[in-house]
Amino acid sequence: MSKKSVIQRALKRDRLVKKYAAKRSELKAILADPKTSEEAFYAAQRKLSKLPRGSSSVRQKNRCSISGRPRAYMRKFAMCRLCFRKRALEGDITGVTKSSW
């Protein structure tokens, strides 16, 4: 189980990403457009750098929804391998069976 503070930090980062997603995409579109003037480009660049660091989606880390573990994360099930194995053996995950006998 991860520390509660680390899990809360990750949740805060998720909220920031959602909050600033639209603003960030607008500024990125201005930067990517080749027809943008130099003044507008640099103004957009300054505004983008003023946004919180945590609002960038690349700073998000996938974590297990049950234990908060950051490693061995399985996207399809939104959990780590340990929680997945435990739930699969208990039969809580539909369509998953043990392959070896």
Buried (B, 14 or more C-beta within 10 A) or exposed (E): EEEEEEBEEBEEBBEBBEBBEEEBEEBEEBBEEEEBEEEEEEBBEEBBEEBEEBBBEEEEEBBBEBBBBBEEBEEEBBBBBBBBBBBBEEEEBEEBEEEEE
